[in-house]
Amino acid sequence: MGLVNNIELRKILSFISDILLCYALAYLLLSQEEFIKIIGDYYPEIETVDANLGLKQMILSIVLFIIYRVYFALMFGLSFFEFASGLKIASGSSLEKRLSSVLRVFCLPIIILVSPFDHFLRINGKKTIDRILTGQELVIRVKPVTFFLSFVGVLFSLILCLYGPLLYKNTFIFNPKVTFTTVD
């Protein structure tokens, strides 16, 4: 089968890229009070003083991930990094593809848990649990170039994720301060 033709690897790489991108964007949006108020309507603990930055950032990352995946699923049928990884939906009308992609977003925790079983079902030529739940099958669009792009996507998202805390309250963009001290 090889790494280039491994659809599970591409799905995992696109998922990691998407979640890391949302993690980095959460720091940027966390400093905006309007976003905290919107999320506070659904999760009131986020607005309290006791909620630490890590909890707020985690909640906002998950919410952003769901919004990002649903938006791209409704508009294009796939997330950006799924498309860049060379995945496509095998068959169905445009509306069916989009709606089943939205369903896949909400079934994602189940799909992640059963993904090892999907690999064995795919090898034996059976319908995967992912396909049974969502009614769609992901296939590989173009092989070598998109496989490289999936690794570039993970690298880009990882670098952006590492610099994400610098985006909190625009620390890196506005007002960087460096102090020097002497040691006697």
Residue pairs with C-beta under 8 A, 6 or more apart in sequence:
3 9
3 147
4 143
4 144
4 147
5 140
5 143
7 87
7 122
7 138
7 139
7 140
8 115
8 118
8 119
8 122
9 150
10 85
10 86
10 87
10 140
10 146
10 147
10 150
11 82
11 85
11 87
11 115
11 138
12 115
13 81
13 85
13 150
13 151
13 153
13 154
14 79
14 81
14 82
14 84
14 85
14 87
14 150
14 153
15 112
16 154
16 157
17 81
17 84
17 85
17 150
17 153
17 154
17 156
17 157
18 65
18 68
18 69
18 79
18 80
18 81
18 82
18 157
19 61
19 65
20 154
20 157
20 158
20 160
20 161
21 68
21 81
21 157
21 160
21 161
22 61
22 62
22 64
22 65
22 68
23 57
23 61
23 161
23 164
24 157
24 160
24 161
24 163
24 164
24 167
25 64
25 164
26 57
26 60
26 61
26 64
26 164
27 57
27 164
27 165
27 166
27 167
27 168
28 164
28 167
28 168
29 35
29 60
29 64
30 36
30 53
30 56
30 57
30 60
30 168
31 167
31 168
31 169
31 170
35 60
36 46
36 47
36 56
37 47
39 46
39 59
39 60
39 63
40 46
40 47
43 59
45 51
45 55
46 55
46 56
46 59
46 60
53 168
66 105
68 79
69 79
69 105
69 108
70 102
70 105
72 78
72 79
72 80
73 79
73 98
73 101
73 102
73 104
73 105
74 98
74 101
74 102
75 98
76 83
76 98
77 89
77 94
77 97
77 98
77 101
78 87
78 88
78 89
78 101
81 150
81 153
81 157
82 138
84 146
84 149
84 150
84 153
85 146
85 147
85 149
85 150
85 153
86 140
86 141
86 142
86 143
86 145
86 146
86 147
86 149
86 150
87 138
87 139
87 140
87 141
88 138
88 139
88 140
88 141
89 97
89 100
89 101
89 136
89 137
89 138
89 139
90 136
90 137
90 138
90 139
91 137
92 100
92 135
92 136
96 135
96 136
97 136
100 134
100 135
100 136
101 134
101 136
103 133
103 134
103 135
104 111
104 130
104 133
104 134
104 136
107 133
107 134
110 129
110 133
111 118
111 129
111 130
111 133
111 134
114 129
114 130
115 130
117 129
118 128
118 129
118 130
121 127
121 128
121 129
122 128
128 137
130 137
130 138
131 137
140 146
163 172
165 171
166 172
167 173
